[in-house]
């Protein structure tokens, strides 16, 4: 049985969203972005007793978790590998090396 997680106050919500939502690749950086994550909005709009409450907000091994979470770093890494983009080197070709 799934045990849904619902923050009990604003401080708990801030802590959770800092650890998940704001680090998630699905969190849009602009309001007009396509495919925005709906989990945070539905979590704020509904109670866990409501049918519309996001099932992704649950306890896993006793800790609150969002199962839809995808790290921005991991998503960017995969995207770059897919595009075969090499990471930028710290040394650019336009700067002369004096030593």
Backbone torsions as a table, in degrees:
resi	resn	phi	psi	omega
1	UNK	NA	135.7	-179.9
2	UNK	-80.6	130.6	175.0
3	UNK	-105.2	107.7	-176.8
4	UNK	-72.3	148.3	177.7
5	UNK	-105.9	133.5	174.7
6	UNK	-136.8	119.7	179.3
7	UNK	-57.2	138.3	-176.2
8	UNK	-87.2	-16.0	179.2
9	UNK	-158.4	176.0	-177.1
10	UNK	-64.6	-36.5	179.1
11	UNK	-64.5	-42.4	177.9
12	UNK	-65.3	-39.2	176.7
13	UNK	-63.2	-44.5	178.8
14	UNK	-59.9	-43.5	-180.0
15	UNK	-64.2	-46.2	-179.6
16	UNK	-63.3	-48.6	-177.0
17	UNK	-66.8	-29.7	175.7
18	UNK	-67.9	-35.6	-179.2
19	UNK	-82.1	-26.3	-176.4
20	UNK	-119.6	-71.5	-170.2
21	UNK	-54.1	-48.3	-174.2
22	UNK	-76.7	-8.3	176.8
23	UNK	-109.0	4.2	-174.3
24	UNK	-91.9	139.3	179.1
25	UNK	-68.8	-17.6	-179.4
26	UNK	-84.9	-9.5	178.6
27	UNK	-80.0	117.2	-176.3
28	UNK	-67.6	143.3	177.3
29	UNK	-92.3	-9.3	174.5
30	UNK	-140.9	155.0	-175.0
31	UNK	-70.0	-19.7	-179.4
32	UNK	-100.7	13.3	179.8
33	UNK	-68.8	149.0	177.4
34	UNK	-79.4	155.6	173.4
35	UNK	55.3	46.9	177.9
36	UNK	-71.6	145.4	177.2
37	UNK	-68.7	133.4	-178.6
38	UNK	-99.8	-3.3	-173.4
39	UNK	-62.6	-50.6	-177.4
40	UNK	-61.4	-45.3	179.9
41	UNK	-62.2	-43.5	178.9
42	UNK	-69.6	-31.8	177.3
43	UNK	-65.2	-38.5	-179.7
44	UNK	-76.3	-32.1	-174.6
45	UNK	-83.3	-26.4	-173.7
46	UNK	-124.3	161.3	174.5
47	UNK	-95.4	155.6	-177.6
48	UNK	-63.2	-14.0	174.8
49	UNK	-79.5	-17.5	-179.4
50	UNK	-77.3	146.2	179.3
51	UNK	-62.4	-30.9	-176.6
52	UNK	-80.9	-9.6	-179.3
53	UNK	-61.5	137.0	-175.1
54	UNK	-66.7	125.9	179.8
55	UNK	-72.9	-12.4	178.7
56	UNK	-71.7	-19.4	179.2
57	UNK	-86.6	99.9	-175.3
58	UNK	-149.3	168.1	174.6
59	UNK	-88.3	131.4	174.3
60	UNK	-126.4	120.5	-176.2
61	UNK	54.1	36.8	176.0
62	UNK	83.5	-1.3	-179.0
63	UNK	-115.1	141.9	177.5
64	UNK	-64.9	135.0	-174.6
65	UNK	-146.0	151.3	169.4
66	UNK	-108.8	114.4	-176.8
67	UNK	-74.2	-9.2	176.5
68	UNK	-87.7	-6.0	-175.3
69	UNK	-61.1	130.4	172.4
70	UNK	-133.8	115.0	-177.9
71	UNK	-54.9	135.5	177.0
72	UNK	-59.8	-40.6	-179.3
73	UNK	-62.0	-45.2	179.6
74	UNK	-65.9	-41.1	179.6
75	UNK	-64.4	-41.9	178.3
76	UNK	-66.1	-39.5	179.0
77	UNK	-62.1	-46.6	178.9
78	UNK	-63.6	-41.7	179.7
79	UNK	-62.6	-43.1	179.6
80	UNK	-66.5	-38.9	177.4
81	UNK	-64.7	-39.5	179.7
82	UNK	-64.7	-40.3	179.4
83	UNK	-83.6	-8.8	-177.3
84	UNK	58.8	44.3	177.1
85	UNK	-90.3	129.4	177.7
86	UNK	-81.7	141.4	177.1
87	UNK	-63.4	146.7	-179.9
88	UNK	-66.8	136.4	176.6
89	UNK	-82.8	157.5	-178.6
90	UNK	-72.9	-22.6	-179.9
91	UNK	-99.8	126.0	177.4
92	UNK	-98.4	163.0	-175.7
93	UNK	-81.8	-6.3	-177.0
94	UNK	-95.2	-9.9	-177.7
95	UNK	-102.0	130.6	177.9
96	UNK	-80.7	144.1	177.0
97	UNK	-94.8	123.4	-178.9
98	UNK	-88.3	-21.6	-177.2
99	UNK	-129.6	NA	NA
